[in-house]
Amino acid sequence: MGRRGTAGIVEQVDFGSAELVPDADRPGGWTLLLDGVQHSYVDVEEPRHLEFEYVRRLASVVDAAAPPGRPLRVLHLGGGALTLPRYVAATRPGSVQRAVERDAALTALVRKVLPLPRNADLRVRVADARDAVEGSGPDRHDLVIADVYSDSRMPSRFASVEFAAEVARVLRPGGWYAVNLADAAPLSFSRGQVATLREVFDDVCLMAEPGVLRGRRFGNVVLAAGSDLPVAALARSAATEVFPARLLHGADLDRFIAGTRPVTDATAVASPAPPSDLFG
């Protein structure tokens, strides 16, 4: 059973310890920590409020994927507190969403403490995300969003050409893939992921804060892939953040990867571990 104390609700889940901490400044706000590391933020009263900047960048892909309010079919790889599924349900009513989360106990805790909106057409499947994608039929989704981490690292099995090809297979024609990475100097992991997605998709762009791109600090890198990406709209959105992000595309992205080769299942590695002092 979970316990609620001054810090929030703490419960052992399938893959560690989960803590849901209420936000003293927002009545509906909660932060999910897994083994002490911030993982998700949800405002159950206003799901359009997105606290983490990388989540807002992923949401900018959602916003650009179709005219405002039009429902989408979305597959979320990695569930956590289901922040983006709530956002999609609020901004695009009628959307059909599926999420894959390997931790059944975590999903049960989140749904108990932070119920989903009643009108959200969302099913959460307890499974390995790659297995779920490989077992899915083709042409199912308008958008696939990946935010898959284990011990604060993106596992290698989600970093290969083979996996990217499976994602492309389950997307409808014209569909997009958005993925959250975490990286640090010399950004080898991000360069490899750009090269990998370019091997499979017609168009790729990258969004990250300048300090991350210059290798000055560890941080999030969001990639979007598909065809005819709305680069100008995504760049405007990234530039309006409190800490503005840069968007790399085309020749800028060519220079960024500098001849880096795509990653295969045989060569893939997990993303870098965050610095030990990153989370305090």
C-alpha positions in Angstrom: 0.0 0.0 0.0 1.1 3.6 -0.6 1.5 6.1 2.2 0.8 9.8 2.1 3.0 12.0 4.2 4.2 15.5 4.0 6.2 14.7 0.9 3.3 13.0 -0.9 2.4 9.4 -1.7 5.1 6.8 -1.7 4.7 3.2 -3.1 6.8 0.4 -4.2 6.0 -0.4 -7.8 7.3 -3.2 -10.1 10.6 -1.5 -11.0 11.5 0.6 -8.0 9.9 3.2 -5.7 7.4 5.8 -6.9 6.5 9.0 -5.2 3.7 11.4 -6.1 4.4 14.8 -4.7 1.6 17.5 -4.7 2.6 21.0 -6.0 2.1 23.6 -3.3 1.6 26.3 -6.0 -0.9 24.5 -8.2 -3.9 22.8 -6.6 -4.0 20.1 -9.3 -0.3 19.7 -9.8 1.7 16.6 -9.0 5.2 15.4 -9.7 6.0 11.8 -10.2 9.4 10.7 -9.0 10.9 7.2 -9.7 13.7 6.2 -7.3 14.0 9.8 -6.4 14.3 11.2 -10.0 11.7 13.5 -11.4 9.9 11.6 -14.2 6.6 13.4 -14.9 4.5 16.4 -13.9 0.7 16.4 -14.2 -1.9 19.1 -13.5 -5.2 17.1 -13.3 -7.2 20.3 -13.2 -5.5 21.8 -16.2 -3.9 19.1 -18.4 -2.8 21.7 -20.9 -0.2 23.0 -18.4 3.1 21.2 -19.1 5.8 21.9 -16.6 8.8 20.3 -18.2 10.3 22.0 -21.3 11.0 18.8 -23.2 7.4 17.8 -22.8 6.3 21.1 -24.3 8.6 20.4 -27.2 7.0 17.0 -27.7 3.6 18.7 -27.4 4.5 21.2 -30.1 4.7 18.1 -32.4 1.2 17.1 -31.3 0.0 20.7 -31.9 1.4 20.7 -35.5 0.3 17.2 -36.5 -3.1 18.4 -37.6 -5.3 21.5 -37.5 -6.3 22.6 -34.0 -8.9 20.3 -32.3 -8.8 17.5 -34.9 -8.6 14.1 -33.3 -5.5 12.0 -33.7 -4.6 8.4 -33.3 -1.6 8.4 -31.0 0.7 5.7 -29.6 2.7 6.7 -26.5 5.8 4.5 -25.7 6.4 5.0 -22.0 3.5 5.9 -19.7 4.7 7.5 -16.5 2.0 9.8 -15.2 0.4 9.9 -18.6 1.1 13.7 -19.1 0.9 13.8 -22.9 -2.1 11.6 -23.2 -4.0 14.0 -20.9 -2.8 16.9 -23.0 -3.9 15.3 -26.2 -7.3 14.4 -24.7 -7.8 18.1 -23.6 -6.6 19.7 -26.9 -7.9 17.1 -29.3 -11.1 15.6 -28.0 -12.1 12.4 -29.6 -8.5 11.3 -30.1 -7.8 7.5 -29.8 -4.8 6.9 -27.7 -2.8 3.9 -26.7 0.1 3.9 -24.2 2.6 1.2 -23.4 4.1 1.1 -19.9 6.0 -1.9 -18.6 5.3 -1.1 -14.9 1.8 -2.3 -14.1 1.9 -1.2 -10.4 3.0 2.3 -11.5 0.1 2.6 -13.9 -2.3 1.4 -11.2 -1.0 4.0 -8.8 -1.2 6.8 -11.3 -4.7 6.0 -12.3 -5.8 5.7 -8.6 -4.3 9.0 -7.5 -4.5 11.0 -10.7 -7.6 9.8 -12.6 -7.8 10.3 -16.3 -10.5 12.6 -17.8 -13.7 10.6 -18.3 -13.8 11.5 -22.0 -10.2 10.3 -22.7 -10.2 7.3 -25.1 -6.9 5.9 -23.7 -5.9 2.3 -23.0 -2.7 1.5 -21.3 -1.0 -1.8 -22.2 1.5 -3.3 -19.8 4.3 -4.5 -22.0 7.7 -3.8 -23.3 7.4 -0.9 -25.7 9.4 -2.5 -28.5 7.6 -5.8 -28.3 4.3 -3.9 -28.5 5.4 -2.0 -31.6 6.6 -5.1 -33.3 3.4 -6.9 -32.5 1.2 -4.1 -33.9 -0.5 -4.0 -37.2 0.6 -1.5 -39.9 -0.7 2.0 -40.6 -2.3 2.3 -37.2 -1.3 5.7 -35.8 -0.9 9.4 -36.8 1.7 10.0 -34.2 4.1 7.8 -32.2 5.7 9.5 -29.1 8.6 7.7 -27.4 9.8 8.7 -23.9 11.2 5.3 -22.8 13.7 5.2 -20.0 15.2 2.6 -17.6 17.4 3.8 -14.7 17.4 7.3 -16.3 18.8 5.9 -19.6 17.1 5.2 -22.9 17.6 1.5 -23.5 19.7 0.5 -26.6 16.8 -1.6 -28.0 14.9 1.7 -28.8 17.9 3.3 -30.5 18.4 1.3 -33.7 17.4 1.5 -37.4 15.4 -1.8 -36.9 13.3 -0.2 -34.2 12.8 3.0 -36.2 11.6 0.9 -39.1 9.0 -0.7 -36.9 7.8 2.7 -35.8 7.5 3.8 -39.4 5.6 0.6 -40.2 2.8 1.3 -37.6 2.5 5.0 -38.7 -0.2 6.0 -41.2 1.0 7.6 -44.4 2.1 11.1 -43.4 2.5 10.2 -39.8 5.2 11.5 -37.5 7.5 10.1 -34.8 8.7 12.2 -31.9 11.3 10.9 -29.4 12.8 12.4 -26.2 16.6 11.7 -25.7 19.0 12.8 -23.0 22.6 13.5 -23.8 25.8 15.3 -23.0 29.1 16.3 -24.7 30.1 15.1 -27.2 26.5 14.4 -28.1 27.5 11.1 -29.8 24.2 9.5 -28.9 22.1 12.3 -30.4 24.2 12.4 -33.5 23.7 8.6 -33.9 20.0 8.9 -33.4 19.6 11.6 -36.0 21.5 9.5 -38.5 19.4 6.5 -37.6 16.1 8.3 -38.1 17.3 9.7 -41.4 17.9 6.2 -42.6 14.2 5.4 -42.2 12.3 8.7 -42.5 12.2 11.3 -45.2 12.6 14.3 -42.9 14.1 14.8 -39.4 14.6 17.8 -37.1 16.2 18.3 -33.7 15.2 20.6 -30.9 17.4 21.4 -27.8 18.6 24.3 -25.7 21.8 25.9 -27.0 23.7 24.9 -23.9 23.0 21.3 -24.5 23.9 21.6 -28.2 27.2 23.2 -27.3 27.9 20.3 -24.9 28.0 22.6 -21.8 25.5 20.5 -19.9 23.5 17.3 -19.8 19.9 17.8 -21.1 17.1 16.8 -23.3 17.1 16.5 -27.1 13.8 16.0 -28.9 13.8 14.6 -32.4 10.8 14.6 -34.8 10.8 12.5 -37.9 8.3 11.8 -40.8 7.6 13.6 -44.0 7.0 17.3 -44.6 7.7 18.3 -41.0 6.4 21.8 -40.1 9.9 23.0 -39.3 9.0 26.7 -39.2 6.1 26.2 -36.7 8.2 23.9 -34.5 11.1 26.4 -34.6 8.8 29.3 -33.5 7.4 27.2 -30.7 10.9 26.2 -29.5 12.0 29.8 -29.6 9.2 31.0 -27.3 10.2 28.9 -24.3 11.5 30.5 -21.1 14.8 28.9 -22.0 14.6 29.0 -25.8 15.6 25.9 -27.8 17.2 25.8 -31.2 15.9 23.7 -34.1 18.3 22.0 -36.4 17.2 20.9 -39.8 18.6 20.3 -43.3 22.1 21.6 -43.8 22.4 22.5 -40.1 21.6 18.9 -39.2 24.1 17.7 -41.8 26.8 19.6 -40.0 25.6 18.4 -36.6 25.9 14.7 -37.4 29.1 15.3 -39.5 29.1 11.9 -41.2 27.9 9.9 -38.2 26.6 6.5 -39.3 23.2 5.0 -38.4 22.9 2.7 -35.4 21.8 -0.9 -35.8 20.7 -3.5 -33.2 24.2 -4.9 -33.4 25.9 -1.5 -32.5 23.2 0.3 -30.4 24.1 1.4 -26.9 21.9 3.0 -24.2 21.9 6.8 -23.8 24.4 8.3 -21.4 23.7 8.2 -17.7 23.0 11.6 -16.2 25.6 13.1 -13.9 25.4 11.9 -10.3 24.7 15.5 -9.1 22.0 16.3 -11.7 19.1 15.6 -9.5 20.5 17.1 -6.3 
